[in-house]
Structure formats: C-alpha cells, structure tokens
Amino acid sequence: MSQGSDIAPSGHEALGVLRSRACDAYARQGREAQEEQWILQNIPLVRHIVNKVAAHVSDKLDKEELISSGTLGLVKAAKDYDSSRDVEFRTYAYIRIKGAILDDLRGRSLAPPARVTQIKKVKRAYDRYYAENGVPPEDEELAELCEMPLEDLRETLCDGRRQHFLSIHGLSEDEPVLNFCLPKDSAPGPHEQAEKSEMAERLAQAITELPQRDRTVLLLYYERDLTMKEAASVLGITESRVSQLHAAALFKLSAKLRSTE
C-alpha cells in the first residue's frame, strides 16, 4: 500500500482542489477582463500624452511610433497595477505611458550642436537686454540683437524649449536652457518644503508679469491641459504659431526667474 505522498486524496480533498483551481481560473478571467477594460478606456490618454510630448520635442517625430510605445506602457500598467494601493489606475497609467514614451525618445539626437550654440547665444542676448532695460525684449528686438531673421529666432526658441524638456527628463546631457523646474522630492524635509514654496511663489509672480498673450498660452497648455492643436483652435491661430508663442513664453519666464535668484 502506498504511503505518504502516494496516498490518493479523498473525495473531499479532490473536490477542494478542483474548487481552488476553478476559483483561480475565475479570478484570472476577472482580472483579464478588468485589464482589458482599463486599456480600452485609456487608449485616448496615450494619444493625448504623445501630443503633449511631441509638442515639446519635435513636430517631425513619427507620432505613430510613440503611440505604439505609449500603448505598450499602458498594457504593462494594466498588468502591473495593484488596485489595493491608494492611487487611481489613470494616474498610475499616465506615469507608465509617459515613461514608455520617454524611453522611446532616449538616445535620439534632436538638436545638432550648431543649434545648441545658437540657443545659448539667444539666451545671453536676452539676459543682457533684460538686465539693462528691466523688461523683456520683443521678438523683433531679440532677433536684431542676435543678428538673425525673426523666423530663425522663433525656431531657436522652440529648440530651446525642446532641449530643456529633454534635459529635465534625463534624455540629454546638455545644460537645461529654460531652467525653472520646481524641486522634486518624494519626502521633502522642512528646508526643501520651504524652498519649493518660495519657488512656487516666484513662479506665480513671474507668470503674472508676463504679457497677456503669453499668460493665455501657458494657461491653456498647463492649467487647461490642452494640446497645441486645441490651443490653436481656441486662439484662432495656427498650431505652429502656438508652438512658437509657447516657446517664447517659457523663455521669458525662465529669464524672469533667473533675474530674481
């Protein structure tokens, strides 16, 4: 007669095993259905994030490739999401989708060295004018100071915004051109909290001192969370012009913050 592990399970034991396996299978099916629902509900979020990122980086990027990467990030988010944690799936997915898109961008060279030099030239001219006059230069004045056509200046400002975006996300080794990010700390101490609060106040004050047009562009893009295309529709101008205005507004905001340090 068999002993130990060779003893056949009783009828009750076998039924218990079957029930356990059935429950596991049912739970897996339920989880898979939930994951599919999360994915389907948040596919529009992928395109939204791609449009936001592409607006910072380049209008020449293949958005479909970024959408594929973002969708993969969404699928992984659905697989890894722990509903017992105190965070909504959409919030968790947003982080994973954006991370996947940024990973896709990692290693791409989006601004040639000559353009980086030109960005620094504009930055120096802008700072010099602001220090001497106490007000930011108009685009035409800045273009004249830099001895470049107005359209070249606007393209340079867009590239400056792009380089800053890549730098703050660790995708570029270049120094951030528009250096005005609030300090990030998952568990800030009293000193860090005070520093962040002070920076937030300076940022708010600097925004109020921008021209109305620039404030409107920043409001639509950051507070209303519109894409460049959506903001263009609201303002009744082209998407490329909104991109130029957005870049110029960030440049002015950066200069204003540097002047108060």
Number of C-alpha atoms within 10 A of each C-alpha: 4 7 7 6 7 8 9 11 11 9 9 9 11 12 12 12 13 12 12 12 12 12 12 12 12 12 12 12 12 12 14 14 12 14 20 14 12 19 22 12 11 18 15 11 20 25 19 16 20 24 20 18 22 20 23 22 22 15 13 9 13 10 16 11 13 26 22 17 22 29 24 17 22 29 21 17 22 23 16 12 16 13 9 7 8 7 11 12 16 17 9 16 25 19 14 21 27 23 16 22 24 20 15 15 18 14 10 9 10 17 15 8 11 8 15 17 11 18 21 15 14 22 21 14 17 23 19 15 16 17 13 9 10 12 13 22 18 11 15 15 14 20 20 14 16 18 11 13 12 16 13 12 23 20 16 22 26 25 24 28 26 23 25 23 20 22 18 17 12 12 18 19 10 14 14 18 22 24 18 19 14 13 13 10 10 5 8 13 10 9 9 14 15 12 15 18 14 13 18 15 12 15 18 11 14 17 21 12 14 18 12 10 13 21 18 16 24 20 15 18 18 10 9 10 14 19 23 24 17 15 23 19 13 12 14 10 12 13 18 15 13 24 25 19 20 25 26 23 23 24 23 26 25 19 23 24 18 13 12 8 7
